[in-house]
Amino acid sequence: MTTAPPTRLVVLRGNSASGKSSVAAGLRERYGRGIALVGQDNLRRVVLREHDRPGGANIGLIDLTVRYALEHGFHTVLEGILYADRYGGMLAGLHADYRARSHWYYLDVPFEETVARHATKPIADEVGVEVLREWYRPRDLLPGGAETVVPAASSLRETVDRVLYESGLGAVGGVRSAGE
C-alpha cells in the first residue's frame, strides 16, 4: 500500500495589488484539481463581512480553513495582505505545525506599482489611492526569515514557475503546461 505525499502549504503575502491573487490563480490553473485557495479577502470580506482589525474573527477562520484543507488532502494556497502584527500569531502556528511542507512568499512591490496595478481592478472606483496608502506597509515581513521575498520585477509566469518548483508542487503531478 502506498500513501499519498503530504499536502503542501503555500503562503503568499504582500500589499494590496502586489499580485497575490494572480499568483494563486496561476498555481491552481497550472496544477489543476487538488489545490484549495484560501483567500483572506474572501473569508474576511465575503464570508464574515468583517473589517480588518486586530483580533478579528477572520483570523481564526483562516487558520481553521487552511488546516482543514491540508488535513483533508488538499495542497493549500493561503493568500492575503495578512499584516504581520495582526496575523503573525496565527501564521507562526501554521509555520510551526507544517514547517516541513510549507513555503512562504512575500511579494515586494513598491507603492507606485501597487497603485498602477490597483487601477485595473474592479474595486478601483471604490478604493482610492489614499486608502491604498493607509493599507500599504513596506516589507511587512514575518519575523524569523521564513518568507522568500519576490521582487516586483518577477513576472507572473516567473513567480508561478518559481513557487511550483520551490514548493515541489511541480513534481507532485497534475501540473499542466501553459496553454493546456
N, C-alpha and C positions, 0 to 999 in steps of 0.2 A: 504494500500500500504506500503510495506517495502522498505527501501533503503539499498543499499549495505554499509557495513562498509567502512570508509575512507581508501584509499590506504596508504600503509606504505612505508617509505623510509629507506633503509639500506645503510650506507656508510662504505666501507671497505678501509682503508688506511694502508700504510706501505711501507717499502722499496721494491726494486725490488727483486723478488723471495721470498717474505715473505708468499705467499700463497693466496693472494687476489683473483686472477682469479679462483683458485681451489675452494675456499670457495664460490664464486659467482656461479660457475657452479654447485657445490653441492647443493646450495639453490634452484636453478632452477630445478635440477634433482629431488630433494625431494618434492618440492612444485608442480611442473607441470606447466601447462599454467597459464598465468596471472602475470608473473614476467618479467619486462623489465630489461635487463642487459645493463648498460651504462658503457662502459669501456673507461677510459681516453686514453689508448694506441690506441684503435680503432679510436676514434674521432680525436685524435691528429695526429697519425702517418699514419693511413689508409685514413680516410676521407679528412683531410686537408693536410697531408704530411708536418707537421709543427714541428720544433724543440721545445722542452720545454723551454720556456723563459717567463720572466715576461711580463704580458700584452698580451700574445698570444691569437689569435682568438679562440683557442680551449676552453678557459675558459668560454666564453660566450656561445659557442655551447653546452658545457656540461650542463651549467645552464638551457638553453632552453630545451634541450633534457630531462633532469630529470623532469622539471616542466611539460612538455607536456605529458610525460608518466604518471605521477601521476594524472594529471587532466583529463586524458582520461581512467582512470580505471585500470591502471597497478600498482601493487606494484613494486617498483623500487629499484634495487641494483646498486649503483654507486661504482665502484672500480678503484683504481689507486694509484700511489705514492702520487699525489696531495700535493706537498710541501706546508706547512703551509704559508710560506711567499708569494708564488705566487697565490695560490688558496684560501687562507684564507678568503678573502672578499666575494667571490662567495659562499663558504661553509657556512660562517656566515649568508648570506642571506637565503640559503636553511634551515639552522637550525632555524632561526627566523620565517620563513614562515610555516615550517612544524614541529615545535618543538614537539607538542603533538603526532605526529605519525612518528617520526624519531628515528633511533637507529644507533649509531656511534661506530665504532670499529677501533682500531689501532693494527695491527698485529706486535708485537715487536719481531723481530728475529735478533740475533747477526750477525755481518758481516760475520763471518766464515761460518755460516749456510746458509746465502744467497748465498755465493759463491758455496757451495756444491749443493744447490738446482738449482742454475743457470746452473750448468754444465749439467743438464739433459734437459735443454730447447733447442728448435730448434735454437734459436739465439745465443747459447753459442759460436759458432765459429766466429760470427760477433762482439760480445760484450765481451771483455776480462775483467779480474779481475781489471785492472787499471781503466777502465770505471765504473765498479761497485763501486769501491772505491770513485770515483768522485761523483757518484749519491747518495751514502749512507749518510744518516743523522740519527744518533741515536735518537730515541724517539722524532721525529718531531711532537709532539702533538699540537693540536689546542688549543688556549687559552680558558679558561672558563671551562675546565674539562668535555666537552661533550662526549669525547670518552672513551669507555671501552678498556683497554689495554688487549690484548690477548697474553699470553706468548708463546714463541716458543715451549714449552713442550705440548701445547694443540694440539692434533691430528686433522687432517682434519675433521674426523667424530665428534669429541667433539666440534669443533668450529662451524660446521654447525648446530649441535643439539642446541648449546647454542644460536646462532643467531636466529634460528627458534623459540625457546622458548621465549627468551627475547623480540623479536620483535612482538610476537603474531602471526607470520605467521603460526606457527604450529597449532594454534587454529582456523585459518580462514577457513580452508578446503583446499582440494587439496593436502595435504601432504601425500606422499606415504611412506610406509615402505621400508627399504632397500631391494633391490632385486625385487621390484615390477615393 
